Amino acid sequence: MSRTARALSIALVVVVVTSVATVGFAGMGGASDSATILEVEPETAQAPPGETIHVAIRLYNDGGYGGVGVERVAFGVEYDSDVLTIDSITRGPWLEQGNETEIVTEVDVDEAAGYAVVEQYRDPVAGGAAGNDRAATVTFTVAEDADGASSPVNVTDVETELTTDWPQTAFTHNGSVSVAADGDVVDASPPERTLDYEASTDDGGSDSIPGLGVVAPLVALAVLAGIAAFRRD
C-alpha cells in the first residue's frame, strides 16, 4: 500500500471512529437524562399533640436531554399512622410549569398502613414540565396521645416520565415529625393552589446533533492530513 493510500485510510478511520464515539456519547446522555429529587420540607417538623401541620414534598427536576419536560410524576408517602393521620393532600404547582395544560391528580390513602400514593400527569402533555417547586402538600393531624413520639415522613416509589419516555434516576431526602406538648409548631406553609402560570413557548431544546461541532473540525483535520500525504508522495 502506498503512503498516499495509507494516509487516506487512516484519515477515514479517524472520521468514522470520531463520529461513532460522539454519537455514542450523545446517546448515553440522552438515555440517562437528569435526575429527579424529591425532598420533604421541613426535614424535621414538630408539633404538640392534636395539632394540624403541613408537610411539603418539593420536587427538583431539570427535565430531559434537549429540553424535554416531565409528563408524569408519582410517589408514595410513608408515615406512622399511630402518630399522624392524613387530613388532605393538595397538589402543588410543580407540574403546571411550562405550557398551559390540565393537571390530573389521583390520590390513594391507606390509613391503616400509613401510606399514601400521589400520581399527577399533564393532559395533554404540551411539552412537559421542569424546574423546582412544590409537588404536593400533605396535611396531617397529630394524635392526642402521641406526646414524646415521632413519625418518619418518607418519600418512596418515585416515578417520573419524560415526554420521550427516557428513564430518570430518583433521589429522596426524607423527613420526620416529632411531637412535644410544650413545643412550637414547625411545619411548611399552607398549600396554595396557583393556577395561572405564564405559558412558555421555548422548551430550551435544540435541533442540532450534540457533538457535531466537535466532529466537523476533526473531519477537516483528517482530510488535510490526507492531502498533505498525497502531496509528499
mmCIF file of the C-alpha atoms, coordinates in Angstrom:
data_MODEL
# 
_entry.id   MODEL 
# 
loop_
_atom_site.group_PDB 
_atom_site.id 
_atom_site.type_symbol 
_atom_site.label_atom_id 
_atom_site.label_alt_id 
_atom_site.label_comp_id 
_atom_site.label_asym_id 
_atom_site.label_entity_id 
_atom_site.label_seq_id 
_atom_site.pdbx_PDB_ins_code 
_atom_site.Cartn_x 
_atom_site.Cartn_y 
_atom_site.Cartn_z 
_atom_site.occupancy 
_atom_site.B_iso_or_equiv 
_atom_site.pdbx_formal_charge 
_atom_site.auth_seq_id 
_atom_site.auth_comp_id 
_atom_site.auth_asym_id 
_atom_site.auth_atom_id 
_atom_site.pdbx_PDB_model_num 
ATOM 1   C CA . MET A 1 1   ? 0.000   0.000  0.000  1.00 0.00 ? 1   MET A CA 1 
ATOM 2   C CA . SER A 1 2   ? 1.396   3.436  -0.974 1.00 0.00 ? 2   SER A CA 1 
ATOM 3   C CA . ARG A 1 3   ? 1.948   6.225  1.558  1.00 0.00 ? 3   ARG A CA 1 
ATOM 4   C CA . THR A 1 4   ? -0.948  8.139  0.000  1.00 0.00 ? 4   THR A CA 1 
ATOM 5   C CA . ALA A 1 5   ? -3.399  5.253  0.298  1.00 0.00 ? 5   ALA A CA 1 
ATOM 6   C CA . ARG A 1 6   ? -2.224  4.549  3.850  1.00 0.00 ? 6   ARG A CA 1 
ATOM 7   C CA . ALA A 1 7   ? -2.717  8.195  4.875  1.00 0.00 ? 7   ALA A CA 1 
ATOM 8   C CA . LEU A 1 8   ? -6.168  8.360  3.333  1.00 0.00 ? 8   LEU A CA 1 
ATOM 9   C CA . SER A 1 9   ? -7.139  5.108  5.084  1.00 0.00 ? 9   SER A CA 1 
ATOM 10  C CA . ILE A 1 10  ? -6.006  6.488  8.457  1.00 0.00 ? 10  ILE A CA 1 
ATOM 11  C CA . ALA A 1 11  ? -7.945  9.700  7.831  1.00 0.00 ? 11  ALA A CA 1 
ATOM 12  C CA . LEU A 1 12  ? -11.083 7.714  7.036  1.00 0.00 ? 12  LEU A CA 1 
ATOM 13  C CA . VAL A 1 13  ? -10.720 5.633  10.213 1.00 0.00 ? 13  VAL A CA 1 
ATOM 14  C CA . VAL A 1 14  ? -10.341 8.802  12.309 1.00 0.00 ? 14  VAL A CA 1 
ATOM 15  C CA . VAL A 1 15  ? -13.516 10.247 10.803 1.00 0.00 ? 15  VAL A CA 1 
ATOM 16  C CA . VAL A 1 16  ? -15.564 7.072  11.340 1.00 0.00 ? 16  VAL A CA 1 
ATOM 17  C CA . VAL A 1 17  ? -14.336 6.390  14.898 1.00 0.00 ? 17  VAL A CA 1 
ATOM 18  C CA . THR A 1 18  ? -14.814 10.002 15.957 1.00 0.00 ? 18  THR A CA 1 
ATOM 19  C CA . SER A 1 19  ? -18.330 10.126 14.538 1.00 0.00 ? 19  SER A CA 1 
ATOM 20  C CA . VAL A 1 20  ? -19.359 6.855  16.195 1.00 0.00 ? 20  VAL A CA 1 
ATOM 21  C CA . ALA A 1 21  ? -17.859 7.872  19.548 1.00 0.00 ? 21  ALA A CA 1 
ATOM 22  C CA . THR A 1 22  ? -19.571 11.248 19.504 1.00 0.00 ? 22  THR A CA 1 
ATOM 23  C CA . VAL A 1 23  ? -22.964 9.830  18.616 1.00 0.00 ? 23  VAL A CA 1 
ATOM 24  C CA . GLY A 1 24  ? -22.470 7.154  21.271 1.00 0.00 ? 24  GLY A CA 1 
ATOM 25  C CA . PHE A 1 25  ? -21.774 9.692  23.996 1.00 0.00 ? 25  PHE A CA 1 
ATOM 26  C CA . ALA A 1 26  ? -24.758 11.764 22.886 1.00 0.00 ? 26  ALA A CA 1 
ATOM 27  C CA . GLY A 1 27  ? -26.935 8.675  23.099 1.00 0.00 ? 27  GLY A CA 1 
ATOM 28  C CA . MET A 1 28  ? -25.642 7.920  26.590 1.00 0.00 ? 28  MET A CA 1 
ATOM 29  C CA . GLY A 1 29  ? -26.507 11.445 27.675 1.00 0.00 ? 29  GLY A CA 1 
ATOM 30  C CA . GLY A 1 30  ? -29.993 11.122 26.259 1.00 0.00 ? 30  GLY A CA 1 
ATOM 31  C CA . ALA A 1 31  ? -30.568 7.728  27.852 1.00 0.00 ? 31  ALA A CA 1 
ATOM 32  C CA . SER A 1 32  ? -29.626 8.793  31.363 1.00 0.00 ? 32  SER A CA 1 
ATOM 33  C CA . ASP A 1 33  ? -31.091 12.321 31.327 1.00 0.00 ? 33  ASP A CA 1 
ATOM 34  C CA . SER A 1 34  ? -31.269 14.333 34.527 1.00 0.00 ? 34  SER A CA 1 
ATOM 35  C CA . ALA A 1 35  ? -32.255 13.052 37.940 1.00 0.00 ? 35  ALA A CA 1 
ATOM 36  C CA . THR A 1 36  ? -35.397 13.649 39.975 1.00 0.00 ? 36  THR A CA 1 
ATOM 37  C CA . ILE A 1 37  ? -35.027 14.830 43.571 1.00 0.00 ? 37  ILE A CA 1 
ATOM 38  C CA . LEU A 1 38  ? -37.953 14.841 45.996 1.00 0.00 ? 38  LEU A CA 1 
ATOM 39  C CA . GLU A 1 39  ? -37.414 16.497 49.344 1.00 0.00 ? 39  GLU A CA 1 
ATOM 40  C CA . VAL A 1 40  ? -39.569 16.598 52.479 1.00 0.00 ? 40  VAL A CA 1 
ATOM 41  C CA . GLU A 1 41  ? -39.893 20.136 53.823 1.00 0.00 ? 41  GLU A CA 1 
ATOM 42  C CA . PRO A 1 42  ? -39.203 20.865 56.602 1.00 0.00 ? 42  PRO A CA 1 
ATOM 43  C CA . GLU A 1 43  ? -36.796 17.999 57.155 1.00 0.00 ? 43  GLU A CA 1 
ATOM 44  C CA . THR A 1 44  ? -37.644 17.990 60.870 1.00 0.00 ? 44  THR A CA 1 
ATOM 45  C CA . ALA A 1 45  ? -41.186 19.150 61.611 1.00 0.00 ? 45  ALA A CA 1 
ATOM 46  C CA . GLN A 1 46  ? -42.623 19.333 65.101 1.00 0.00 ? 46  GLN A CA 1 
ATOM 47  C CA . ALA A 1 47  ? -45.982 19.932 66.760 1.00 0.00 ? 47  ALA A CA 1 
ATOM 48  C CA . PRO A 1 48  ? -47.890 19.430 70.028 1.00 0.00 ? 48  PRO A CA 1 
ATOM 49  C CA . PRO A 1 49  ? -50.447 16.593 70.279 1.00 0.00 ? 49  PRO A CA 1 
ATOM 50  C CA . GLY A 1 50  ? -53.721 17.313 68.481 1.00 0.00 ? 50  GLY A CA 1 
ATOM 51  C CA . GLU A 1 51  ? -52.169 19.961 66.228 1.00 0.00 ? 51  GLU A CA 1 
ATOM 52  C CA . THR A 1 52  ? -52.630 20.133 62.455 1.00 0.00 ? 52  THR A CA 1 
ATOM 53  C CA . ILE A 1 53  ? -49.449 20.583 60.425 1.00 0.00 ? 53  ILE A CA 1 
ATOM 54  C CA . HIS A 1 54  ? -48.405 20.848 56.789 1.00 0.00 ? 54  HIS A CA 1 
ATOM 55  C CA . VAL A 1 55  ? -45.520 18.911 55.253 1.00 0.00 ? 55  VAL A CA 1 
ATOM 56  C CA . ALA A 1 56  ? -44.436 19.821 51.731 1.00 0.00 ? 56  ALA A CA 1 
ATOM 57  C CA . ILE A 1 57  ? -42.975 17.494 49.119 1.00 0.00 ? 57  ILE A CA 1 
ATOM 58  C CA . ARG A 1 58  ? -40.661 19.565 46.966 1.00 0.00 ? 58  ARG A CA 1 
ATOM 59  C CA . LEU A 1 59  ? -39.515 18.383 43.548 1.00 0.00 ? 59  LEU A CA 1 
ATOM 60  C CA . TYR A 1 60  ? -36.368 19.276 41.628 1.00 0.00 ? 60  TYR A CA 1 
ATOM 61  C CA . ASN A 1 61  ? -36.095 18.160 38.005 1.00 0.00 ? 61  ASN A CA 1 
ATOM 62  C CA . ASP A 1 62  ? -34.481 19.958 35.064 1.00 0.00 ? 62  ASP A CA 1 
ATOM 63  C CA . GLY A 1 63  ? -36.189 17.769 32.506 1.00 0.00 ? 63  GLY A CA 1 
ATOM 64  C CA . GLY A 1 64  ? -34.515 15.581 29.949 1.00 0.00 ? 64  GLY A CA 1 
ATOM 65  C CA . TYR A 1 65  ? -31.800 15.867 27.341 1.00 0.00 ? 65  TYR A CA 1 
ATOM 66  C CA . GLY A 1 66  ? -32.504 18.522 24.727 1.00 0.00 ? 66  GLY A CA 1 
ATOM 67  C CA . GLY A 1 67  ? -35.000 20.435 26.850 1.00 0.00 ? 67  GLY A CA 1 
ATOM 68  C CA . VAL A 1 68  ? -37.755 17.820 27.009 1.00 0.00 ? 68  VAL A CA 1 
ATOM 69  C CA . GLY A 1 69  ? -40.079 18.008 30.006 1.00 0.00 ? 69  GLY A CA 1 
ATOM 70  C CA . VAL A 1 70  ? -41.685 15.666 32.507 1.00 0.00 ? 70  VAL A CA 1 
ATOM 71  C CA . GLU A 1 71  ? -45.220 14.492 31.747 1.00 0.00 ? 71  GLU A CA 1 
ATOM 72  C CA . ARG A 1 72  ? -45.953 12.342 34.823 1.00 0.00 ? 72  ARG A CA 1 
ATOM 73  C CA . VAL A 1 73  ? -44.910 12.213 38.475 1.00 0.00 ? 73  VAL A CA 1 
ATOM 74  C CA . ALA A 1 74  ? -45.860 9.562  41.025 1.00 0.00 ? 74  ALA A CA 1 
ATOM 75  C CA . PHE A 1 75  ? -44.596 8.873  44.535 1.00 0.00 ? 75  PHE A CA 1 
ATOM 76  C CA . GLY A 1 76  ? -45.582 7.341  47.846 1.00 0.00 ? 76  GLY A CA 1 
ATOM 77  C CA . VAL A 1 77  ? -45.503 8.868  51.333 1.00 0.00 ? 77  VAL A CA 1 
ATOM 78  C CA . GLU A 1 78  ? -44.870 6.634  54.360 1.00 0.00 ? 78  GLU A CA 1 
ATOM 79  C CA . TYR A 1 79  ? -45.675 7.711  57.937 1.00 0.00 ? 79  TYR A CA 1 
ATOM 80  C CA . ASP A 1 80  ? -46.560 6.228  61.334 1.00 0.00 ? 80  ASP A CA 1 
ATOM 81  C CA . SER A 1 81  ? -50.354 6.031  61.482 1.00 0.00 ? 81  SER A CA 1 
ATOM 82  C CA . ASP A 1 82  ? -50.246 5.778  65.294 1.00 0.00 ? 82  ASP A CA 1 
ATOM 83  C CA . VAL A 1 83  ? -48.766 9.289  65.395 1.00 0.00 ? 83  VAL A CA 1 
ATOM 84  C CA . LEU A 1 84  ? -50.165 11.021 62.301 1.00 0.00 ? 84  LEU A CA 1 
ATOM 85  C CA . THR A 1 85  ? -53.417 10.996 60.354 1.00 0.00 ? 85  THR A CA 1 
ATOM 86  C CA . ILE A 1 86  ? -53.684 12.479 56.865 1.00 0.00 ? 86  ILE A CA 1 
ATOM 87  C CA . ASP A 1 87  ? -56.324 15.203 56.606 1.00 0.00 ? 87  ASP A CA 1 
ATOM 88  C CA . SER A 1 88  ? -55.706 16.080 52.998 1.00 0.00 ? 88  SER A CA 1 
ATOM 89  C CA . ILE A 1 89  ? -53.188 16.039 50.170 1.00 0.00 ? 89  ILE A CA 1 
ATOM 90  C CA . THR A 1 90  ? -53.110 19.073 47.942 1.00 0.00 ? 90  THR A CA 1 
ATOM 91  C CA . ARG A 1 91  ? -51.383 19.127 44.589 1.00 0.00 ? 91  ARG A CA 1 
ATOM 92  C CA . GLY A 1 92  ? -48.611 21.671 44.280 1.00 0.00 ? 92  GLY A CA 1 
ATOM 93  C CA . PRO A 1 93  ? -47.783 23.784 41.217 1.00 0.00 ? 93  PRO A CA 1 
ATOM 94  C CA . TRP A 1 94  ? -44.717 21.828 40.051 1.00 0.00 ? 94  TRP A CA 1 
ATOM 95  C CA . LEU A 1 95  ? -46.337 20.066 37.096 1.00 0.00 ? 95  LEU A CA 1 
ATOM 96  C CA . GLU A 1 96  ? -48.017 23.303 35.980 1.00 0.00 ? 96  GLU A CA 1 
ATOM 97  C CA . GLN A 1 97  ? -44.664 24.703 34.831 1.00 0.00 ? 97  GLN A CA 1 
ATOM 98  C CA . GLY A 1 98  ? -44.285 25.002 31.075 1.00 0.00 ? 98  GLY A CA 1 
ATOM 99  C CA . ASN A 1 99  ? -47.065 25.324 28.538 1.00 0.00 ? 99  ASN A CA 1 
ATOM 100 C CA . GLU A 1 100 ? -50.568 25.601 29.969 1.00 0.00 ? 100 GLU A CA 1 
ATOM 101 C CA . THR A 1 101 ? -52.485 22.333 30.239 1.00 0.00 ? 101 THR A CA 1 
ATOM 102 C CA . GLU A 1 102 ? -54.732 20.378 32.594 1.00 0.00 ? 102 GLU A CA 1 
ATOM 103 C CA . ILE A 1 103 ? -53.133 18.586 35.559 1.00 0.00 ? 103 ILE A CA 1 
ATOM 104 C CA . VAL A 1 104 ? -54.836 15.355 36.591 1.00 0.00 ? 104 VAL A CA 1 
ATOM 105 C CA . THR A 1 105 ? -54.199 14.222 40.179 1.00 0.00 ? 105 THR A CA 1 
ATOM 106 C CA . GLU A 1 106 ? -55.022 10.864 41.731 1.00 0.00 ? 106 GLU A CA 1 
ATOM 107 C CA . VAL A 1 107 ? -54.530 10.172 45.456 1.00 0.00 ? 107 VAL A CA 1 
ATOM 108 C CA . ASP A 1 108 ? -54.914 6.879  47.316 1.00 0.00 ? 108 ASP A CA 1 
ATOM 109 C CA . VAL A 1 109 ? -54.511 6.813  51.120 1.00 0.00 ? 109 VAL A CA 1 
ATOM 110 C CA . ASP A 1 110 ? -54.256 3.668  53.256 1.00 0.00 ? 110 ASP A CA 1 
ATOM 111 C CA . GLU A 1 111 ? -54.550 4.995  56.816 1.00 0.00 ? 111 GLU A CA 1 
ATOM 112 C CA . ALA A 1 112 ? -54.070 1.607  58.452 1.00 0.00 ? 112 ALA A CA 1 
ATOM 113 C CA . ALA A 1 113 ? -50.799 1.054  56.624 1.00 0.00 ? 113 ALA A CA 1 
ATOM 114 C CA . GLY A 1 114 ? -49.645 4.660  56.971 1.00 0.00 ? 114 GLY A CA 1 
ATOM 115 C CA . TYR A 1 115 ? -49.105 5.002  53.239 1.00 0.00 ? 115 TYR A CA 1 
ATOM 116 C CA . ALA A 1 116 ? -50.377 7.365  50.553 1.00 0.00 ? 116 ALA A CA 1 
ATOM 117 C CA . VAL A 1 117 ? -49.810 7.389  46.795 1.00 0.00 ? 117 VAL A CA 1 
ATOM 118 C CA . VAL A 1 118 ? -49.882 10.587 44.762 1.00 0.00 ? 118 VAL A CA 1 
ATOM 119 C CA . GLU A 1 119 ? -49.943 10.484 40.962 1.00 0.00 ? 119 GLU A CA 1 
ATOM 120 C CA . GLN A 1 120 ? -50.056 13.541 38.701 1.00 0.00 ? 120 GLN A CA 1 
ATOM 121 C CA . TYR A 1 121 ? -49.877 13.875 34.939 1.00 0.00 ? 121 TYR A CA 1 
ATOM 122 C CA . ARG A 1 122 ? -50.318 16.510 32.249 1.00 0.00 ? 122 ARG A CA 1 
ATOM 123 C CA . ASP A 1 123 ? -53.255 16.080 29.853 1.00 0.00 ? 123 ASP A CA 1 
ATOM 124 C CA . PRO A 1 124 ? -52.343 16.850 27.152 1.00 0.00 ? 124 PRO A CA 1 
ATOM 125 C CA . VAL A 1 125 ? -48.585 16.670 27.686 1.00 0.00 ? 125 VAL A CA 1 
ATOM 126 C CA . ALA A 1 126 ? -47.935 20.037 25.975 1.00 0.00 ? 126 ALA A CA 1 
ATOM 127 C CA . GLY A 1 127 ? -44.152 19.800 26.176 1.00 0.00 ? 127 GLY A CA 1 
ATOM 128 C CA . GLY A 1 128 ? -43.916 18.649 29.780 1.00 0.00 ? 128 GLY A CA 1 
ATOM 129 C CA . ALA A 1 129 ? -42.657 20.466 32.871 1.00 0.00 ? 129 ALA A CA 1 
ATOM 130 C CA . ALA A 1 130 ? -39.288 21.129 34.507 1.00 0.00 ? 130 ALA A CA 1 
ATOM 131 C CA . GLY A 1 131 ? -37.966 23.182 37.385 1.00 0.00 ? 131 GLY A CA 1 
ATOM 132 C CA . ASN A 1 132 ? -38.104 23.477 41.166 1.00 0.00 ? 132 ASN A CA 1 
ATOM 133 C CA . ASP A 1 133 ? -41.371 23.815 43.085 1.00 0.00 ? 133 ASP A CA 1 
ATOM 134 C CA . ARG A 1 134 ? -43.773 22.075 45.443 1.00 0.00 ? 134 ARG A CA 1 
ATOM 135 C CA . ALA A 1 135 ? -45.231 18.821 44.114 1.00 0.00 ? 135 ALA A CA 1 
ATOM 136 C CA . ALA A 1 136 ? -47.718 18.314 46.941 1.00 0.00 ? 136 ALA A CA 1 
ATOM 137 C CA . THR A 1 137 ? -48.633 19.348 50.468 1.00 0.00 ? 137 THR A CA 1 
ATOM 138 C CA . VAL A 1 138 ? -49.660 16.696 52.980 1.00 0.00 ? 138 VAL A CA 1 
ATOM 139 C CA . THR A 1 139 ? -51.766 17.983 55.883 1.00 0.00 ? 139 THR A CA 1 
ATOM 140 C CA . PHE A 1 140 ? -51.500 15.812 58.999 1.00 0.00 ? 140 PHE A CA 1 
ATOM 141 C CA . THR A 1 141 ? -53.258 15.814 62.361 1.00 0.00 ? 141 THR A CA 1 
ATOM 142 C CA . VAL A 1 142 ? -51.096 14.705 65.287 1.00 0.00 ? 142 VAL A CA 1 
ATOM 143 C CA . ALA A 1 143 ? -52.623 12.110 67.602 1.00 0.00 ? 143 ALA A CA 1 
ATOM 144 C CA . GLU A 1 144 ? -53.737 13.375 71.018 1.00 0.00 ? 144 GLU A CA 1 
ATOM 145 C CA . ASP A 1 145 ? -51.810 10.620 72.809 1.00 0.00 ? 145 ASP A CA 1 
ATOM 146 C CA . ALA A 1 146 ? -48.594 10.993 70.797 1.00 0.00 ? 146 ALA A CA 1 
ATOM 147 C CA . ASP A 1 147 ? -46.647 13.229 73.214 1.00 0.00 ? 147 ASP A CA 1 
ATOM 148 C CA . GLY A 1 148 ? -42.964 12.314 73.021 1.00 0.00 ? 148 GLY A CA 1 
ATOM 149 C CA . ALA A 1 149 ? -43.415 10.216 69.899 1.00 0.00 ? 149 ALA A CA 1 
ATOM 150 C CA . SER A 1 150 ? -42.124 10.795 66.392 1.00 0.00 ? 150 SER A CA 1 
ATOM 151 C CA . SER A 1 151 ? -43.016 9.668  62.907 1.00 0.00 ? 151 SER A CA 1 
ATOM 152 C CA . PRO A 1 152 ? -40.959 9.377  59.745 1.00 0.00 ? 152 PRO A CA 1 
ATOM 153 C CA . VAL A 1 153 ? -42.221 11.063 56.607 1.00 0.00 ? 153 VAL A CA 1 
ATOM 154 C CA . ASN A 1 154 ? -40.560 9.130  53.815 1.00 0.00 ? 154 ASN A CA 1 
ATOM 155 C CA . VAL A 1 155 ? -40.923 9.564  50.071 1.00 0.00 ? 155 VAL A CA 1 
ATOM 156 C CA . THR A 1 156 ? -40.894 6.204  48.293 1.00 0.00 ? 156 THR A CA 1 
ATOM 157 C CA . ASP A 1 157 ? -41.648 4.523  44.962 1.00 0.00 ? 157 ASP A CA 1 
ATOM 158 C CA . VAL A 1 158 ? -40.803 7.578  42.876 1.00 0.00 ? 158 VAL A CA 1 
ATOM 159 C CA . GLU A 1 159 ? -41.635 7.512  39.171 1.00 0.00 ? 159 GLU A CA 1 
ATOM 160 C CA . THR A 1 160 ? -41.095 10.336 36.704 1.00 0.00 ? 160 THR A CA 1 
ATOM 161 C CA . GLU A 1 161 ? -41.770 10.026 32.993 1.00 0.00 ? 161 GLU A CA 1 
ATOM 162 C CA . LEU A 1 162 ? -40.363 12.328 30.348 1.00 0.00 ? 162 LEU A CA 1 
ATOM 163 C CA . THR A 1 163 ? -42.217 13.121 27.160 1.00 0.00 ? 163 THR A CA 1 
ATOM 164 C CA . THR A 1 164 ? -39.573 10.991 25.397 1.00 0.00 ? 164 THR A CA 1 
ATOM 165 C CA . ASP A 1 165 ? -40.075 8.005  27.753 1.00 0.00 ? 165 ASP A CA 1 
ATOM 166 C CA . TRP A 1 166 ? -36.407 8.066  28.809 1.00 0.00 ? 166 TRP A CA 1 
ATOM 167 C CA . PRO A 1 167 ? -35.845 6.739  32.364 1.00 0.00 ? 167 PRO A CA 1 
ATOM 168 C CA . GLN A 1 168 ? -34.706 9.008  35.182 1.00 0.00 ? 168 GLN A CA 1 
ATOM 169 C CA . THR A 1 169 ? -32.878 8.260  38.410 1.00 0.00 ? 169 THR A CA 1 
ATOM 170 C CA . ALA A 1 170 ? -34.666 9.376  41.586 1.00 0.00 ? 170 ALA A CA 1 
ATOM 171 C CA . PHE A 1 171 ? -33.205 10.587 44.875 1.00 0.00 ? 171 PHE A CA 1 
ATOM 172 C CA . THR A 1 172 ? -35.182 11.367 48.028 1.00 0.00 ? 172 THR A CA 1 
ATOM 173 C CA . HIS A 1 173 ? -34.495 13.448 51.130 1.00 0.00 ? 173 HIS A CA 1 
ATOM 174 C CA . ASN A 1 174 ? -36.861 12.192 53.812 1.00 0.00 ? 174 ASN A CA 1 
ATOM 175 C CA . GLY A 1 175 ? -38.167 13.946 56.897 1.00 0.00 ? 175 GLY A CA 1 
ATOM 176 C CA . SER A 1 176 ? -39.820 13.378 60.260 1.00 0.00 ? 176 SER A CA 1 
ATOM 177 C CA . VAL A 1 177 ? -42.370 14.834 62.669 1.00 0.00 ? 177 VAL A CA 1 
ATOM 178 C CA . SER A 1 178 ? -41.596 14.975 66.392 1.00 0.00 ? 178 SER A CA 1 
ATOM 179 C CA . VAL A 1 179 ? -44.324 15.528 68.970 1.00 0.00 ? 179 VAL A CA 1 
ATOM 180 C CA . ALA A 1 180 ? -43.864 17.533 72.179 1.00 0.00 ? 180 ALA A CA 1 
ATOM 181 C CA . ALA A 1 181 ? -46.601 19.000 74.350 1.00 0.00 ? 181 ALA A CA 1 
ATOM 182 C CA . ASP A 1 182 ? -44.506 22.049 75.185 1.00 0.00 ? 182 ASP A CA 1 
ATOM 183 C CA . GLY A 1 183 ? -43.100 22.504 71.681 1.00 0.00 ? 183 GLY A CA 1 
ATOM 184 C CA . ASP A 1 184 ? -43.903 25.007 68.970 1.00 0.00 ? 184 ASP A CA 1 
ATOM 185 C CA . VAL A 1 185 ? -45.317 24.168 65.570 1.00 0.00 ? 185 VAL A CA 1 
ATOM 186 C CA . VAL A 1 186 ? -42.607 23.842 62.938 1.00 0.00 ? 186 VAL A CA 1 
ATOM 187 C CA . ASP A 1 187 ? -44.054 22.953 59.557 1.00 0.00 ? 187 ASP A CA 1 
ATOM 188 C CA . ALA A 1 188 ? -44.366 24.040 55.928 1.00 0.00 ? 188 ALA A CA 1 
ATOM 189 C CA . SER A 1 189 ? -46.531 26.890 54.735 1.00 0.00 ? 189 SER A CA 1 
ATOM 190 C CA . PRO A 1 190 ? -50.174 26.047 53.902 1.00 0.00 ? 190 PRO A CA 1 
ATOM 191 C CA . PRO A 1 191 ? -50.841 24.879 50.340 1.00 0.00 ? 191 PRO A CA 1 
ATOM 192 C CA . GLU A 1 192 ? -51.508 27.484 47.693 1.00 0.00 ? 192 GLU A CA 1 
ATOM 193 C CA . ARG A 1 193 ? -53.183 26.327 44.506 1.00 0.00 ? 193 ARG A CA 1 
ATOM 194 C CA . THR A 1 194 ? -51.778 28.754 41.961 1.00 0.00 ? 194 THR A CA 1 
ATOM 195 C CA . LEU A 1 195 ? -53.268 28.005 38.565 1.00 0.00 ? 195 LEU A CA 1 
ATOM 196 C CA . ASP A 1 196 ? -52.289 30.953 36.349 1.00 0.00 ? 196 ASP A CA 1 
ATOM 197 C CA . TYR A 1 197 ? -48.691 30.393 35.283 1.00 0.00 ? 197 TYR A CA 1 
ATOM 198 C CA . GLU A 1 198 ? -47.372 32.125 32.220 1.00 0.00 ? 198 GLU A CA 1 
ATOM 199 C CA . ALA A 1 199 ? -47.119 29.628 29.380 1.00 0.00 ? 199 ALA A CA 1 
ATOM 200 C CA . SER A 1 200 ? -43.660 29.071 27.994 1.00 0.00 ? 200 SER A CA 1 
ATOM 201 C CA . THR A 1 201 ? -43.230 28.646 24.267 1.00 0.00 ? 201 THR A CA 1 
ATOM 202 C CA . ASP A 1 202 ? -39.483 27.916 24.439 1.00 0.00 ? 202 ASP A CA 1 
ATOM 203 C CA . ASP A 1 203 ? -38.616 24.479 25.750 1.00 0.00 ? 203 ASP A CA 1 
ATOM 204 C CA . GLY A 1 204 ? -34.877 25.195 25.578 1.00 0.00 ? 204 GLY A CA 1 
ATOM 205 C CA . GLY A 1 205 ? -34.349 22.408 23.067 1.00 0.00 ? 205 GLY A CA 1 
ATOM 206 C CA . SER A 1 206 ? -32.133 22.349 20.022 1.00 0.00 ? 206 SER A CA 1 
ATOM 207 C CA . ASP A 1 207 ? -32.446 20.725 16.621 1.00 0.00 ? 207 ASP A CA 1 
ATOM 208 C CA . SER A 1 208 ? -28.672 20.332 16.319 1.00 0.00 ? 208 SER A CA 1 
ATOM 209 C CA . ILE A 1 209 ? -26.990 16.971 16.855 1.00 0.00 ? 209 ILE A CA 1 
ATOM 210 C CA . PRO A 1 210 ? -24.923 17.035 20.081 1.00 0.00 ? 210 PRO A CA 1 
ATOM 211 C CA . GLY A 1 211 ? -21.202 16.804 19.371 1.00 0.00 ? 211 GLY A CA 1 
ATOM 212 C CA . LEU A 1 212 ? -21.440 17.788 15.718 1.00 0.00 ? 212 LEU A CA 1 
ATOM 213 C CA . GLY A 1 213 ? -19.346 20.855 16.437 1.00 0.00 ? 213 GLY A CA 1 
ATOM 214 C CA . VAL A 1 214 ? -16.560 18.541 17.605 1.00 0.00 ? 214 VAL A CA 1 
ATOM 215 C CA . VAL A 1 215 ? -16.817 16.129 14.683 1.00 0.00 ? 215 VAL A CA 1 
ATOM 216 C CA . ALA A 1 216 ? -16.586 18.771 11.956 1.00 0.00 ? 216 ALA A CA 1 
ATOM 217 C CA . PRO A 1 217 ? -13.116 20.134 12.917 1.00 0.00 ? 217 PRO A CA 1 
ATOM 218 C CA . LEU A 1 218 ? -11.742 16.586 13.296 1.00 0.00 ? 218 LEU A CA 1 
ATOM 219 C CA . VAL A 1 219 ? -13.052 15.643 9.868  1.00 0.00 ? 219 VAL A CA 1 
ATOM 220 C CA . ALA A 1 220 ? -11.369 18.707 8.395  1.00 0.00 ? 220 ALA A CA 1 
ATOM 221 C CA . LEU A 1 221 ? -8.042  17.828 10.072 1.00 0.00 ? 221 LEU A CA 1 
ATOM 222 C CA . ALA A 1 222 ? -8.234  14.262 8.781  1.00 0.00 ? 222 ALA A CA 1 
ATOM 223 C CA . VAL A 1 223 ? -8.864  15.436 5.224  1.00 0.00 ? 223 VAL A CA 1 
ATOM 224 C CA . LEU A 1 224 ? -5.983  17.930 5.400  1.00 0.00 ? 224 LEU A CA 1 
ATOM 225 C CA . ALA A 1 225 ? -3.669  15.171 6.642  1.00 0.00 ? 225 ALA A CA 1 
ATOM 226 C CA . GLY A 1 226 ? -4.613  13.026 3.671  1.00 0.00 ? 226 GLY A CA 1 
ATOM 227 C CA . ILE A 1 227 ? -3.993  15.887 1.217  1.00 0.00 ? 227 ILE A CA 1 
ATOM 228 C CA . ALA A 1 228 ? -0.600  16.619 2.768  1.00 0.00 ? 228 ALA A CA 1 
ATOM 229 C CA . ALA A 1 229 ? 0.435   12.977 2.471  1.00 0.00 ? 229 ALA A CA 1 
ATOM 230 C CA . PHE A 1 230 ? -0.708  12.915 -1.150 1.00 0.00 ? 230 PHE A CA 1 
ATOM 231 C CA . ARG A 1 231 ? 1.462   15.938 -1.970 1.00 0.00 ? 231 ARG A CA 1 
ATOM 232 C CA . ARG A 1 232 ? 4.530   14.380 -0.303 1.00 0.00 ? 232 ARG A CA 1 
ATOM 233 C CA . ASP A 1 233 ? 4.104   11.097 -2.187 1.00 0.00 ? 233 ASP A CA 1 
# 
